[in-house]
Amino acid sequence: MVEVAPFHEFVIKLHGLCNIACDHCYVYELRDTGWKSRPAVMADRTMEQLALRIAEHARRHRLPQVTLVLHGGEPLMAGRARVDRLVTAVRQALDTTTRLRLSLQTNGTLLNDAWLDLCHRHGIAVGVSLDGDRTANDRHRRRADGRSSHPAVERGLRLLRSPRHRDRYAGLLCTVDLRNPPLATYEALLAQEPPRIDFLLPHATWQYPPPGHDPARAPYAAWLITVFDRWYRSAAPPETRVRIFEDLVDLALGGSPASEAVGGAAAGFIVVDTDGSVQLADAYRAVHDGASETGLDVFAHDFDTVARAPRVAGARRGRSELARQCTDCSVVEMCGGGMRAHRYRPENAFDNPSVYCADLMGVAEHIGHRVRSDVRELLEGLR
């Protein structure tokens, strides 16, 4: 039987619904409608089976560590007892030789001391989605009745960055909106004292391009470059880590790809939804209805079977399946073709450059030139 590359990370859709109504949400607002037919919350039976499948996979591949990312929807809507039950089930199922790493991605509105005490008990790192200051955040992240979610997120973040809970604070996830001034957005995020910031380009395809898409002007590159220059000029060490910038700096200096977003690393994670069905990454929800579906589930299939499934294997090929235009590009070692889902066109599926090609090229060229120039200057100064 063909050997498979194991999954090291499992994104668990513990609760399928959300308590706010972000109009840029990739779960509810893009092409996919699968969430409508799934249970709102993961049942006990599904959690128990999932725990057994993860442990089975870890033993088979002798994994020293597996990561669980508790996700949604809004995972805190599942309640503390359910989170405790899932984490306990997975930990008990794993051998003592496999370490369990835990994180949780939340909109932050439901965070309180009781939740954070649970996170301390289980060692769960907490990431919060925030798009900037109140004006920036309220462009998209409002409640269903139109009220701002920002005050509730602020309350949650004040708790999270307090001395009592600071070590549970993983960072902020910000979806880029070109209407939000880049420096003001970055400063607003810095004000929350995050240990790390992830900037997410809106999930989009050639069929459904992102807002403001303009390959001639590359506006997303301009936005990110403005923030990069501010971040790069800051004191050493920087005020915070920024994942996309760190990855591109490392790649500019010959490092290995660490993510699918840039560098073209093969996906090392898989998604499990509330009904136990196995899904591709949420980015595929931007492609077409059902694009994230694998047709597999944790009751009938182990994770090796999942890894061998053609749709899953195709999504994990990394740079080996890039379009010819990408393989011949001068910055392919840095951008890696971007996220696979962002390459989609109906006529030839994923055999295209990313819809963000011009933006990725602009950012990669700028960072590569800046970093290599600084290294050359440093080396000349040592002679």
C-alpha positions in Angstrom: 0.0 0.0 0.0 1.2 3.5 -0.9 2.7 5.4 2.1 1.0 8.6 2.9 2.2 11.8 4.5 0.5 12.0 7.9 -1.7 14.8 9.1 -0.1 16.7 12.0 -3.0 19.1 12.6 -6.7 18.6 12.9 -9.1 21.6 12.6 -12.2 20.7 14.5 -15.5 22.4 13.7 -16.9 22.0 17.2 -19.8 24.3 16.7 -21.1 25.1 13.2 -22.9 28.4 13.9 -21.8 31.8 15.1 -23.1 34.5 17.4 -22.1 37.3 15.0 -22.9 37.7 11.3 -19.7 38.7 9.5 -20.5 39.5 5.9 -17.1 38.3 4.7 -17.3 35.0 6.5 -15.9 32.1 4.4 -18.1 29.6 6.1 -21.5 31.2 5.5 -21.1 34.0 2.9 -19.2 32.4 0.1 -20.1 29.6 -2.4 -20.5 26.7 0.1 -23.9 25.8 1.6 -22.9 22.6 3.3 -23.2 24.1 6.8 -27.0 24.3 6.4 -27.4 20.6 6.5 -25.0 19.8 9.3 -25.7 19.7 13.1 -25.0 22.9 14.9 -22.8 21.2 17.4 -20.6 18.1 17.4 -22.2 15.2 19.2 -20.5 13.2 22.0 -20.4 10.1 19.8 -18.7 12.0 17.0 -16.1 13.5 19.5 -15.3 10.0 20.8 -14.9 8.5 17.3 -12.7 11.5 16.3 -10.5 11.0 19.3 -10.0 7.3 18.4 -9.2 8.2 14.8 -6.6 10.9 15.8 -4.9 8.5 18.2 -4.9 5.7 15.6 -3.2 8.0 13.1 -0.7 9.2 15.7 0.3 5.7 16.6 0.5 4.5 13.0 2.9 7.2 12.1 4.6 7.6 15.5 3.9 11.2 15.6 5.6 13.1 18.4 2.9 15.8 18.4 -0.5 16.4 17.0 -2.3 19.8 17.0 -6.0 20.3 17.5 -7.4 23.6 16.4 -10.9 24.2 17.9 -12.8 26.1 15.3 -16.3 26.9 14.0 -18.5 28.8 13.4 -17.8 30.1 16.9 -16.3 27.2 19.0 -17.2 28.9 22.4 -20.9 28.4 21.5 -20.3 24.7 22.1 -19.9 25.4 25.8 -17.1 24.6 28.2 -18.3 21.1 29.1 -18.1 20.1 25.4 -14.7 21.5 24.9 -13.5 19.8 28.1 -15.0 16.5 26.9 -13.3 16.6 23.5 -9.9 17.6 24.7 -10.1 15.0 27.5 -11.1 12.2 25.1 -8.3 13.0 22.7 -5.7 13.2 25.4 -6.8 9.9 26.9 -6.8 8.2 23.5 -3.3 9.3 22.6 -0.2 7.4 23.7 2.0 9.1 26.2 4.6 9.4 23.4 2.5 11.9 21.5 2.2 15.4 22.8 -1.1 17.2 22.3 -0.9 20.8 21.3 -4.2 22.8 21.5 -5.4 26.1 20.1 -8.7 27.8 19.7 -9.8 30.5 17.1 -12.6 32.7 18.4 -14.3 36.0 17.6 -13.6 36.9 21.2 -17.1 38.1 22.2 -17.8 35.2 24.6 -14.4 35.1 26.4 -14.5 35.4 30.1 -12.5 34.2 33.1 -14.3 30.8 33.2 -13.4 30.1 29.6 -9.8 31.2 30.1 -9.5 29.1 33.3 -10.5 26.1 31.1 -7.9 27.1 28.6 -5.2 27.3 31.3 -6.2 23.8 32.6 -5.9 22.2 29.2 -3.1 24.4 27.8 -5.2 25.9 25.0 -3.8 28.8 23.1 -6.4 31.4 22.1 -6.4 33.3 18.8 -8.9 36.1 18.2 -10.2 37.4 14.9 -10.1 41.2 14.7 -9.8 43.4 11.6 -8.5 46.6 13.3 -10.1 49.5 15.2 -13.9 49.8 15.7 -14.5 51.4 12.3 -12.4 48.7 10.5 -13.9 45.8 12.4 -17.5 47.1 12.0 -17.2 47.0 8.2 -17.8 43.3 8.4 -17.9 41.9 11.9 -21.4 43.0 13.2 -24.1 41.1 15.0 -27.1 39.9 13.1 -29.1 42.9 14.2 -26.4 45.3 12.9 -24.9 46.2 16.3 -21.1 46.4 16.6 -19.3 43.4 18.0 -16.2 45.4 18.7 -16.9 46.4 22.4 -17.4 42.7 23.3 -14.2 41.7 21.5 -12.4 44.5 23.3 -13.6 43.1 26.7 -12.4 39.6 25.7 -9.0 40.9 24.7 -8.5 42.9 27.8 -9.0 39.7 29.8 -6.7 37.7 27.5 -3.8 40.2 27.7 -4.1 40.6 31.5 -1.3 39.2 33.6 -3.6 36.3 34.7 -4.3 35.1 31.2 -1.5 36.5 29.1 0.2 33.2 28.5 -2.9 31.9 26.8 -2.9 34.7 24.2 -1.8 33.3 20.8 -2.4 36.4 18.6 -4.8 38.1 16.2 -6.2 37.1 12.8 -7.0 40.1 10.6 -8.7 39.8 7.2 -7.3 42.5 4.9 -9.8 45.1 3.6 -8.4 47.6 1.2 -10.7 50.3 2.6 -9.0 50.1 6.0 -5.8 52.2 6.1 -2.9 49.8 6.5 -0.9 51.7 9.1 -4.0 52.6 11.2 -5.1 49.0 11.1 -1.7 47.7 12.1 -1.4 50.2 15.0 -4.9 49.2 16.2 -3.9 45.6 16.2 -0.6 46.5 18.0 -2.7 48.3 20.7 -4.1 44.8 21.7 -0.5 43.7 22.4 -0.7 40.5 20.4 2.3 38.1 20.4 1.5 37.4 16.7 -0.6 38.8 13.9 -1.8 36.8 10.9 -3.0 38.8 7.9 -5.5 36.9 5.8 -6.2 37.7 2.2 -10.0 37.4 1.5 -10.6 33.9 0.1 -11.4 34.4 -3.6 -10.9 32.8 -7.0 -10.6 34.0 -10.7 -14.4 33.4 -11.0 -15.1 35.4 -7.9 -12.2 37.8 -7.4 -11.6 39.7 -4.2 -12.8 43.2 -3.6 -10.7 45.8 -5.4 -8.9 43.1 -7.5 -6.6 44.8 -10.0 -3.5 42.8 -11.3 -2.2 46.0 -12.9 -2.0 47.9 -9.6 -1.7 45.0 -7.1 -3.5 46.9 -4.3 -3.1 44.0 -1.8 0.6 44.1 -2.3 0.7 47.9 -1.7 -1.4 47.4 1.5 0.9 44.7 2.9 4.1 46.4 1.8 3.1 49.5 3.8 2.6 47.4 6.9 5.8 45.4 6.2 8.0 48.5 6.0 6.5 49.8 9.3 7.1 46.4 11.0 10.5 45.9 9.5 11.7 49.3 10.7 10.5 48.7 14.3 12.9 48.0 17.2 14.6 44.6 17.4 13.0 42.4 18.4 9.9 43.6 16.5 6.8 44.7 18.5 5.1 41.6 17.4 5.5 38.6 15.1 3.7 38.8 11.7 3.5 35.4 10.2 3.4 36.2 6.4 6.3 38.6 6.8 8.4 36.2 8.9 7.7 33.4 6.4 8.7 35.6 3.4 11.9 36.9 5.1 12.9 33.3 5.9 12.2 32.2 2.3 14.2 35.2 0.9 17.1 33.9 2.9 16.8 30.3 1.6 14.5 28.8 4.3 12.0 26.1 3.7 8.3 26.7 3.2 6.3 26.7 6.4 2.8 27.4 5.1 0.5 27.0 2.1 -0.2 30.8 2.0 3.4 31.6 0.9 6.2 29.2 0.0 3.9 26.4 -1.2 4.2 24.0 1.7 2.0 20.9 1.3 -1.0 21.1 3.6 -0.3 19.2 6.8 -3.8 19.6 8.3 -7.3 18.4 7.6 -10.7 19.6 8.8 -13.4 17.6 10.6 -16.9 19.2 10.6 -19.6 18.9 13.3 -21.1 15.7 11.7 -17.7 14.0 11.5 -17.4 14.6 7.8 -13.8 15.3 6.6 -13.3 18.5 4.7 -10.6 20.3 2.9 -9.5 23.7 4.1 -12.0 26.5 4.5 -10.5 28.4 1.6 -12.2 25.9 -0.8 -15.6 27.2 0.3 -14.8 30.1 -2.0 -14.5 27.8 -5.0 -17.9 26.4 -5.5 -20.6 24.6 -3.5 -19.2 21.3 -2.3 -15.6 22.1 -3.2 -14.4 21.4 0.4 -16.2 18.0 0.6 -14.2 14.8 0.5 -17.1 12.3 0.8 -15.3 10.8 3.8 -16.0 10.7 7.5 -14.4 9.6 10.8 -16.9 6.8 11.3 -16.2 4.9 8.1 -12.7 6.0 7.3 -9.3 6.3 9.0 -7.1 9.3 8.3 -4.7 7.3 6.1 -7.7 6.5 3.9 -8.5 10.2 3.9 -4.9 11.1 2.9 -5.1 8.7 -0.1 -8.4 10.1 -1.4 -7.7 11.8 -4.7 -9.3 15.1 -3.8 -7.3 15.3 -0.5 -4.0 14.1 -2.1 -4.5 16.8 -4.9 -4.9 19.5 -2.3 -1.6 18.4 -0.6 0.8 18.4 -3.5 2.3 21.8 -2.7 4.5 23.3 -5.4 4.5 20.0 -7.4 1.3 20.9 -9.2 1.9 24.6 -10.0 0.9 26.1 -13.3 3.7 26.5 -15.8 3.5 30.3 -15.4 4.3 29.8 -11.8 7.2 27.4 -12.1 8.9 29.8 -14.5 8.5 32.8 -12.2 11.4 34.5 -10.5 9.7 34.6 -7.1 8.2 31.1 -7.0 10.6 30.0 -4.3 9.0 32.7 -2.1 5.4 33.0 -3.0 5.0 29.3 -3.8 2.0 30.0 -6.0 -0.1 31.1 -3.0 -3.1 29.1 -1.7 -4.3 26.4 -4.1 -8.0 27.4 -3.7 -7.2 30.9 -4.9 -6.0 29.5 -8.3 -9.4 28.2 -9.3 -11.1 28.9 -12.7 -14.1 26.9 -13.8 -12.5 26.0 -17.2 -9.3 24.5 -15.9 -9.7 24.1 -12.1 -6.5 24.8 -10.3 -4.0 24.9 -13.2 -3.6 28.7 -12.9 -1.6 31.3 -10.9 -3.3 32.6 -7.9 -5.9 35.3 -8.3 -3.5 37.2 -6.1 -0.5 36.5 -8.4 0.4 40.2 -8.9 0.0 41.0 -5.2 2.1 38.0 -4.1 4.8 38.9 -6.7 4.9 42.5 -5.5 5.2 41.6 -1.8 7.8 38.8 -2.5 9.9 41.1 -4.7 9.8 43.9 -2.2 10.7 41.8 0.9 13.3 39.8 -1.0 15.1 42.9 -2.3 14.9 44.6 1.2 16.2 41.6 3.1 19.0 40.6 0.7 20.2 44.2 0.5 20.4 44.4 4.2 22.3 41.1 4.5 24.8 42.2 1.8 25.3 45.5 3.7 25.8 43.7 6.9 28.3 41.3 5.4 30.3 44.1 3.8 30.5 45.9 7.1 32.1 42.8 8.7 34.9 42.7 6.2 
